Amino acid sequence: GHIILILLSACRHKTQNPKPTRTVTMSRKQTFILLTLLSLQTTTSQTPNPDNWWCGPTYTEASTQCSQSCKTGAGCPVGTVCFSGITSCSTSARYCGKDSDDANARCGTPCPSGRGCPQGEACFLDTKCDSDTPSGGGGDTGGSLGSDGGSSSWSSFASPSSSSWSSSSNNINGLTGIPAIEETFLQMKDKINNELFLYETPMMQWIPSTVYRFDGFFDGLQIMHSQGVAGKKIYLGGDCAHCHMYGLVNVAAFLAQAMKETIRYDACDENSWDRVGADLMYPVANACGQLGQSYQDYQCSEEERHMECEVDPQMTITAVTNAKWWGAPGPLQCGPKSLYPQTGHWDYMYACNDIWANPPETCDAYEGQTGGKAMNDAAYPNAAGRTDVEGCCWWGRGVIQTSGEQVYCFGNPPTYKYY
């Protein structure tokens, strides 16, 4: 499925208890990939020009003071750093004038050092003089990064199916309007698939995910950059010459969170993990909420109430993914009380593959099952006291495990979206 980058929930909902804290240690290889992702900046459509690298404590001061260049990317004085993409410090475009308009109109006295103008005039940076087109000036140097000027953007595409990007040929036609972002990810495609999007097997091996792949991620990035959710879009840069680096940091931070939440488990649907009761078993009613929560009762604020879906007590759904260790609970499921009058627990210690039993037993609750069994002969409440799964179809889904009825329902009549 597509990785839809929902960085913020559609609305803020109240929870009775916070989610448990999980400490995740990423492998050296995965850490290396994330660092490589941030360091890749060279693209065919935007080649860094070392003449535009200048020192300063901030980008604005570097682009206005033009005190020292740093063509190697290093060598700046203490307290300053090297900024790229600063075209305002071009010495050939510095001219004197009474004001900026006068300097651009007359192109009279050049001042490449920033000094030497006649009395009553000042040296203006980044004029149109000796240049076919203005370079933009100051901190607004992002003309080639997603602004006008012929570069297409993802906003031209309504859905992944209409995208002009081909995963087989790796051809792109300006999908983001930010070439540095696009080509960085396309250069990393194989590494992302084979070295970053990995999950940990029950045997403690890290192998490529079956759920999260580059193509879905790239299409999801397209949607969240151009369309967004509830007015929120993912920031990828584009408003200055080096801002794509901030965009890469933003995506890398998101992927690190996604790794913690789901990718390392190869999960799209929430796993049943909350053990309760005297026997510390997994209630089947965990589908309704874990740690004492009730997912179907999450509420939006009044101004965002239109995003909620009405809970349908007749809805019946079975999760697509679940944990696969020996005895792991089966996929979460919901349905009316007419189908499930009461729910029990999942016995993770049960040996389901017993050919000597009468009749013989097999592990057939889910594909790849090796142990465990659902025991519904007696009611077994979850942490909130539920012993049914009616209306409990709102467990966490997606790469960030967003839960509640307010984030899956779109349109009127509602259409349910699962990614």
Residue pairs with C-beta under 8 A, 6 or more apart in sequence:
1 211
1 216
1 268
1 418
1 419
2 160
2 216
2 217
2 219
2 220
2 223
2 419
3 212
3 216
3 217
3 220
3 221
3 258
3 398
3 399
3 419
4 220
4 223
4 224
4 229
4 398
4 399
4 419
5 220
5 221
5 223
5 224
5 234
5 254
5 399
6 224
6 229
6 398
6 400
6 402
6 407
7 224
7 232
7 234
7 254
7 400
8 229
8 230
8 232
9 402
9 404
9 406
9 407
10 229
10 230
10 300
10 304
10 307
10 406
10 407
11 230
11 300
11 301
11 304
11 307
11 308
11 406
11 407
12 300
12 301
13 298
13 299
13 300
13 404
13 406
14 298
14 299
15 293
15 298
16 291
16 292
16 293
16 294
16 384
17 291
17 292
17 293
18 291
19 291
20 291
22 260
24 259
24 260
24 264
26 34
26 256
26 259
27 198
27 206
29 195
30 195
30 196
30 198
30 259
33 188
33 191
33 192
33 195
33 196
34 196
34 252
34 255
34 256
36 188
36 191
37 184
37 185
37 188
37 248
37 251
37 252
38 245
38 248
38 249
38 252
40 184
40 187
40 188
40 248
41 48
41 180
41 184
41 244
41 245
42 48
43 179
43 180
43 182
43 183
43 184
44 179
44 183
45 144
45 179
45 183
46 144
46 145
46 179
46 180
48 84
48 85
50 71
50 72
50 73
51 69
51 71
51 90
52 84
52 85
52 86
52 87
52 89
52 90
52 241
53 69
53 70
53 71
53 73
53 82
53 83
53 84
53 86
54 62
54 63
54 66
54 67
54 68
54 69
54 70
54 82
54 83
54 86
54 89
55 62
55 67
55 68
55 69
55 70
55 75
55 76
55 77
55 80
55 81
55 82
55 83
56 62
56 63
56 65
56 67
56 76
56 80
56 81
56 83
57 79
57 80
57 81
59 83
59 86
59 139
59 240
59 242
60 138
60 139
62 80
62 83
62 86
62 89
63 83
63 86
63 88
63 89
63 138
63 139
63 141
64 88
64 125
64 138
66 86
66 88
66 89
66 114
66 125
68 76
68 77
68 80
69 89
70 76
70 82
73 82
73 84
74 82
75 82
76 82
83 242
84 241
84 242
85 141
85 240
85 241
85 242
86 141
86 241
87 126
87 135
87 136
87 141
87 241
88 125
88 126
88 135
88 136
88 137
88 138
88 141
89 125
90 125
90 126
90 131
90 135
91 112
91 113
92 110
92 112
92 130
92 131
93 125
93 126
93 127
93 128
93 129
93 130
93 131
93 135
94 110
94 111
94 112
94 114
94 123
94 124
94 125
94 126
94 127
95 103
95 104
95 106
95 107
95 108
95 109
95 110
95 111
95 123
95 124
95 127
95 129
96 103
96 108
96 109
96 110
96 111
96 116
96 117
96 118
96 121
96 122
96 123
96 124
97 103
97 104
97 105
97 106
97 108
97 121
97 122
97 124
97 127
98 120
98 121
98 122
99 124
100 124
100 127
102 121
103 121
103 124
103 127
103 129
104 124
104 127
104 128
104 129
107 127
107 128
107 129
107 130
109 116
109 117
109 118
109 121
110 129
110 130
111 117
111 123
114 123
114 125
115 123
116 123
117 123
125 137
126 134
126 135
126 136
126 137
126 138
127 134
128 134
135 141
136 142
136 143
139 240
140 239
140 240
141 240
141 241
142 238
142 239
142 240
142 241
142 243
143 149
144 151
144 179
144 241
145 151
145 177
145 178
145 179
145 180
145 237
145 238
145 239
145 240
145 241
145 243
145 244
146 153
146 176
146 177
146 178
146 236
146 237
146 238
146 239
147 177
147 238
151 174
151 177
151 179
152 164
152 173
152 174
152 175
152 177
153 174
153 175
153 176
153 177
153 226
154 175
154 176
154 177
154 222
154 225
154 226
155 226
156 226
157 163
157 164
157 175
157 222
157 226
158 227
159 223
160 219
160 220
160 222
160 223
163 175
163 219
163 222
164 171
164 172
164 173
164 175
165 171
165 172
165 173
165 175
165 218
165 222
167 189
167 214
167 215
167 218
170 186
170 189
172 182
172 183
172 186
174 182
175 182
175 222
176 182
176 221
176 222
176 225
176 236
176 238
177 238
178 236
178 237
178 238
178 244
178 247
180 237
180 244
180 245
181 236
181 237
181 244
181 247
181 248
184 244
184 248
185 192
185 214
185 218
185 221
188 196
189 214
192 214
192 217
193 208
193 213
193 214
194 208
196 255
197 208
197 209
197 212
197 213
197 214
197 217
197 263
198 206
198 207
198 208
198 209
198 263
198 264
199 206
199 207
199 208
199 209
199 210
199 263
199 264
199 265
199 266
200 206
200 264
200 265
201 207
201 324
202 324
202 325
202 326
209 263
209 266
210 266
211 262
211 263
211 266
211 267
211 268
211 321
212 258
212 262
212 263
212 266
212 399
220 419
221 234
221 236
221 251
224 233
224 234
225 233
225 234
225 236
226 233
227 233
228 234
230 304
230 307
234 250
234 251
234 254
235 246
235 247
235 250
236 244
236 247
236 250
236 251
237 243
237 244
237 245
237 246
237 247
237 248
238 244
238 247
257 400
258 399
258 400
261 399
261 400
261 401
262 268
262 398
262 399
262 400
262 401
263 399
265 271
265 323
266 321
267 321
267 322
267 323
268 320
268 321
268 397
268 398
268 399
268 418
268 419
269 319
269 320
269 321
269 322
269 331
269 332
269 395
269 396
269 397
270 290
270 319
270 332
270 395
270 396
270 397
270 401
270 403
271 321
271 322
271 323
271 328
271 329
272 282
272 283
272 286
272 287
272 290
272 322
272 323
272 329
272 330
272 332
272 346
273 282
273 286
273 290
273 323
273 329
274 282
274 283
274 286
274 290
274 291
274 382
274 383
275 281
275 282
276 283
276 381
276 382
276 383
277 283
277 345
277 380
277 381
279 345
281 345
281 346
281 347
281 348
281 380
282 329
282 345
282 346
282 348
283 343
283 344
283 345
283 346
283 380
283 381
283 382
283 383
283 386
284 333
284 343
284 344
284 345
284 346
284 374
284 376
284 380
284 389
285 343
285 380
285 381
285 382
285 386
285 387
285 388
285 389
285 392
286 329
286 332
286 382
287 332
287 333
287 334
287 389
287 392
287 393
287 395
288 294
288 295
288 296
288 334
288 382
288 384
288 386
288 388
288 389
288 391
288 392
289 295
289 296
289 382
289 383
289 384
289 386
289 392
289 395
290 382
290 383
291 383
292 383
292 384
293 384
294 384
294 386
295 392
295 394
295 395
295 396
295 403
295 404
295 405
296 311
296 391
296 392
296 393
296 394
296 404
296 405
298 394
298 403
298 404
298 405
298 406
299 308
299 406
300 307
300 308
300 406
304 406
307 406
307 407
307 409
308 405
308 406
308 409
309 405
309 406
309 408
309 409
309 414
309 416
310 405
310 414
311 391
311 394
311 405
312 391
312 393
313 336
313 390
313 391
314 336
315 334
315 335
315 391
315 393
316 333
316 334
316 335
316 336
316 339
316 393
317 333
317 334
317 335
317 393
318 331
318 332
318 333
319 331
319 332
319 333
319 395
320 331
321 331
322 328
322 329
322 330
322 331
322 332
322 366
323 329
324 368
324 369
326 370
326 371
326 372
327 347
327 348
327 349
327 350
327 370
327 371
327 372
328 348
328 369
328 371
328 372
329 346
329 348
329 372
330 346
330 365
330 366
330 369
330 372
330 374
331 366
332 395
333 389
334 389
334 390
334 391
334 392
334 393
335 389
335 390
336 390
337 388
337 390
340 376
340 388
340 389
340 390
341 388
342 376
342 378
342 379
342 387
342 388
343 376
343 379
343 380
343 386
343 387
343 388
343 389
344 374
344 375
344 376
344 377
344 378
344 379
344 380
345 374
345 375
345 380
346 372
346 373
346 374
346 375
347 372
347 373
347 374
347 375
348 371
348 372
349 371
349 372
350 371
350 372
350 373
350 375
351 371
352 361
352 362
352 363
352 365
352 369
352 371
352 372
352 373
353 361
353 362
353 363
353 370
353 371
354 360
354 361
355 361
363 369
363 370
363 371
363 372
365 372
365 373
365 374
379 387
380 387
381 387
386 392
394 403
394 404
394 405
394 408
395 403
396 402
396 403
397 403
397 408
397 418
397 419
398 418
398 419
399 419
408 416
408 417
408 418
409 415
409 416
409 417
410 417
